[in-house]
Amino acid sequence: MSRRTTLLVLLGIVVVTLNLRPAIVAVSPLLDELRDDTGLSSAGASLLTTLPVLCFGALAPLAPRLSRRFGSEAVIAGAMAVLAAGILVRLVPGVAPLLAGTVVVGGAIAVTNVLVPTVVKRDLAHIAGTAMGVYSMTLTAGAALAAGITVPVEDAVGTDWRGALALWACLPVAALLAWAPVLRLARRGPARAVHVGVGGLWRDRTAWAVALYMGLGSLQFYTATAWVPTLLGDDGVDDARAGLLLSYMNVIGAAAALVVPILAGRMRRQSSLVVGLAVLWAVTWAGILADAGGGAWLWMTTMGAAQGGGIALALTLTVLRAPDTPHAVELSGMAQTVGYLVCAVGPLAVGALHDATGGWTVPVVVLLGFLAPWTAAGVVAGRPRLVRGSAAEPARDAG
């Protein structure tokens, strides 16, 4: 692949990836206003952030089937169009369109979540670590962007929550423009759709290790994102400082998400990265137990590095452990199905534990305990073995 083609594909991936979190994350800072306007209950409002994560897991298996039928590039383009439509459906008055649009948004992102790493596997294998680092960093940056600018933009434009959400429909349109050259390259070149399905991954030990590493790592991330601001508030940190700390954590996470895949792509075994990230999570939770507010900047630094690096490594392992594109499609679909269904229970379970115990000690200790199986799964996933049990070659990254 020429340098120009590589850059076109990488640019397309970056702009597409920017769309994979804002349509969901942008809802959170608007929830109070949205509830006041629609009369939605607290439980109903929580669906707006929980439904997409459930869709990530439940609808991920559609991606390999669609890829076999239409080709990954065409499916990604279609998903961007569906994403824009889903964002607009949420603007129709009434609770039903709001929830229906949320499901459409979640489904479009679920399919794209699976297929973008497989395009990296096929077209950017010569810079797989760098490409996955850029992908992971962009994923994190998109979430941070939506969290940080949605309300300021709403205030600056003088609109309401519907107008603020509508602005994010422009991003999928930009993605379609950036993805058009990639789609043209696919149509002009040889047939590149995945025509043959891959069986047996659900019985493969390495595939399960990758999937569980994705799930248990995502559980830590989504639980922390949901509850750490509240935890800090209960320890005396005011709302403004808690928001600043969360934004800082995401900046650190974006940097880690860039660096970790590059390191992973240059290693034969990724187990040392797995252990290092687990230590960072352990230091974070132990520090929060000891002094959440007093050491908040330090704990947000270690948490950012742990969560950004952990999610990025999980995504990278779906590329490194797959021998070819068909396996990458199936492994990515399996990992995200298991991963997001597992992680969806985290915030709910921690909230229930907090209500039952009246404090944060038990929930944090439980999260500490989950680091053991997460690390064990990562050590197995980090071994240089391809799914189906084949021996892997050492990974190389030209970047």
N, C-alpha and C positions, 0 to 999 in steps of 0.2 A: 504493500500500500504506500502511495506517495505521501510526502510530507503534507502537501496541500489537502489531500483526501483525509489524512489523519486529523488535521486541524478542523476540517469541516465537520467530521463526525464528533470530535470532542466538543466543539462549540454547540452543535445540536444537542448533545447530551447535557451540557451545562444548562442551556435555556429550558429544556424539558424538565430537568431535575429541579429547577427553581420553582416549578409548579406543584411539587409533590407534598408540600406541607402548608403553604400560606392559606389555601382555601379552608383548611381545618383550623389552624392556629389562630387565624384572624377572628374567629368566632369568640374565643375566650375573653378578650378585653371588652367585647360588646355585649356579654351575656346579661348584665344587669339592665341595660337599656332595652335589649331584645325582650327580656321577660316582662318589663313594664309595658311594652307596646303590645305584646301578643297575649299576655296573661298566662304564659307557660309556667308550669310549676317547676320547683327545683329539680325534681326527678326528670321531668320532660326536658329541661334545659341540659341536664347531664347527658341526655341521649345525643345531643348535637356534637359532643366531643367523644362519646363512647362508640356511637354507631360507625363512624369511619374506621376506627381501629378494628372493630368486629368485621367490617367489610374487607379490610386488608387481609384478614385470615380466611374468611369464608369464600371470598371471590377470587383469591389468588390462583386456585386451580383452573380458572377459566383461561388464564394467560397462555399456558402451553398449548391448549386446544386451539385458541385463536391464532397463535403463532404458526402452528402446523397448517392451518387453513389459509391464512392470508399473508404470512410473513411478518416478522417482528416490526419492521419499519412502518408498514401500513397500519398495524394494530396500534402502535404508539401514536401515530398521527390521528387515528380515529379516537383514541382515548383522550387526547388533548381537546378535540372538538366536543366530546361528551362532557369533559370536565367544565368547559365554558358553559355548556347548556345547563349542567347541574347547578352551577353557581347562580345562573339567572333564574332557574326554577325556584330557588330558595327565596327570591324576592317577591314572588306572587303572594298576595295577602292570604293569611290562614296558616294554621299549624301544619296541616297535612302537606302542602307544597314545601314547607320548610324542612320537614323530615324526609319527604321523598327526594328533594334535591340533595339533601345530605347523603342519602344512600347512593345516589347517582355519582356524586363527587367521590365518595369512598370507593365505589366500584372502579371508576376511571383511574384513580390513583393506585388501587390494588393491582390492576393489570400492568400499569407502567412500572410500579415497584419491581415486579418480577422480570420484565423484559429488558430494562435498561442495562443491568449487569450482564445479561446474555449477549447484548450487542457489544459490550466491552470484551467479552470472552472471544467473540468471533472476529471483530474488526480491529480491536486495539490490544490484542494479546501481546504484542511486542513492547507495549508500555502499560501492561495490566495494572501494576501497582500504582503508578502515577495516575492513570485514568480513574481507578477506583478511589484514590485519594481525593481527586478533584470532584468526583461524584459525591462522595460522602461529605466533603466540606460544603458543597453546594446545597446538599440536603439540609444540613444543619443551619447554614446561612439563610436559607429560605424561611425556615421556621423563625429564626431570630428577627429577620426583616419584618415578617408579618406581625410578630408580637410587639415590635418596637414602633412601627409607623402607622398601624391601622387607626388608632384613636387620634394621633396628631393630624393625619391626613383628613380624617372625618371633620375635625375642628377647623382645619385650614380651608377646606372646600365648603364648609357650612352645610353638610348633608346630615342624614340620619344613618342608622345602622345599615339600612338597605343600600344606601348609596356607598357606604364604606365597603360593604361586601361586593357590590357591583364592580368596584374598581379592580378587584382581583380577577375579573373575567378577562381583562386585557392581557394578562400574563399568558394564558393558554394560546391566545391569538399570536403573540410574539413567538411562542414555542413552535407553532405551526409554520411560521415564516422561517425560523432557524432550522427546522427539521426538513423543510422542502428539498434542499440540496441532497440530504441523506436519502430521502425517498427516491429522488431521481437517480442517484447512483445505484440504488438497489434495483430499480426497474431496468436500467441500461445494462447492468452486469448480469452474470449468470444467476439462475434461480437460486435464491438464498433462504427460502422458507424452510422451516424444519418439517420435513414430510413424514418422518418416522418417529413414533412415540417411543419413550424409553420406559421399560418396566423394571420392577425389582428394587427401586430405590427405597421403598417403604420397608424393605427387609434388610437394608444395608446399614451396617453399624456406623460407618463414617457419615452417611447422609443424616442419620438420626442425631449424631453428635453435632453436626453443623446446625441442624434445626433447633435442637435444645439450647445450643449456645446463643443462637439468635433470640429465642424466646425468653430465656432467663435473663439475658442482658437487656432486652427491651423492657422486661418487667421492672428491672431496677430503674431504667431511664424514665419510663412513663410514670411510675409511682413517684419518683423524685420530683419530676416536673409538676405533677398534680398537687403534691402535698408539702414540699419543702417551703414554699412561701408562707403557708399557714403555720408550719412548725417554727419557722423563724419568728413569725408574728407572736406566737405563744411564748417565745423566749425574750420578748421585748423589742424586737426589731420592727420599726415602723414600716408602713406599706411602701412608701417611696424607696426606702433603702432596700427592702426585700425585692422590689422590682428591679432595682439597679443590680443587685447581687445575681438575680436570675439571668439578666441580660449578660452580665460578665461571665457567668458560667457557660452560657451558650457561645460566647466568643472563644473561650478556652476550648470548648468542645469542637468548634469548627477547625481550630488549629490542629487539635489532636486527630480529627477525622481526616485531615490532609496527610499528616506525617505517618500515622500508623500503617495505612495500606502500602505506602511506599516502602517502609521497612519490611512489611510482611512479604511483599513481592520479591524481595531480595534474599529471603531466608528459605532454607529447605524445610525447616520446622518452625512453626509459629508459636510453639508452646511457651517459650519464654515471654512473648508478648502477652499471652493469656494470663500467666501468673503475675506479671507486672501490673496489668490492669486490675486484676482482682485485689492486689495489695492496695492500689489507690482507692478502690471502693471501700475496702476494710478500714483504711485510715480515715476516710470521709465519715463513715457511719460511727466509728469509735469516737472521732472528734466531736461529732454532733451530740452524741450521748454525754460527752464530758463537758462541753461548753459550746452550745450551738451558736448563740449570738456573739460571744466574745471572739471566737475564732472564725467567724462566718466567711471572711475573705479567703482564708486558707482552705476551709472546707469546700467552698465553691470552686476554688482552683483545682483541687484534687478530684472533685466530682465532675467538673467539666472535662478534665483529661480522661477520666475513667469512662464516662458515658459516651463522649465523642469517639474515643479510641475503640471502645467496645463494640458499638454499633457498626463502625467502619470496618473493624476486623471481621465481624460476622458476615457482612456483605461481601467482603473480599474473599472469604473462605468459600463462598458459593461459586466463585470463579476459579480459585486455585485448586479446589478438590474435584472439579469437573474435567473429564478428559476431552470433551468436545462440546460443541454448541447444543446439540440435543440434550445431553446430560445437564448442561448448565441451565437450560430452560426448566427442566424437570426439578433439578435440585433447588433452584431459586424459588420455584413455586411451592415445593414441599417446605422449605425453610421458612418462607413467609406465612404459609398456612399455619404451621405449628407455632411459629414464633409469635404472630400477632394474636392468635387465640389464647396462648398462654399469658401473654403480657396484659391482655385486656382485663384479667381478673385482679391484677396487682393493685391498682388504685382503689378498687372497690373493697378488696380484702383489708388493705391497710386502713381505709376509712372506718370499716367495721371494727377492727381491732382498737383503733383509737377511741371510738365511741364506747366500746365495751370496757376498756381499761381506764379511760379518762386521762390518758397521757400518751407520750410518744415512745416510751422506753420499750415496751413490748413490740410495737410495729417495727422499730429500728432493729431490735435484736433479731426479729424474724427475717428482715432483709439481709442482715449479716449472715444468717444461717443459709440463705439461698445462694450465697457466694460459693459455698462448697460444691454443690452440683453444677453450678455454672462453670467453675474452674475445671472440674472433672470432664465435663463435656468439651470444653475448649481444648484441653490437653489432647483428647482423642482426635478432635477435629483438626488440631494443629499438626498432627503427624503427616509425613509426606506420602499419603496414600490417596489415590483417586477413588471416587465412589465406584462401586462394584468390586472393590478389592484390588484393583490394579496398582502397581507401584508407580509413584509419581516421579517425574524428573524434577531436578531442582528448578525453582522458579527463577526467571530472569526478568529484569526490568531495565529498559534502555534509558528510562528517565531518571 
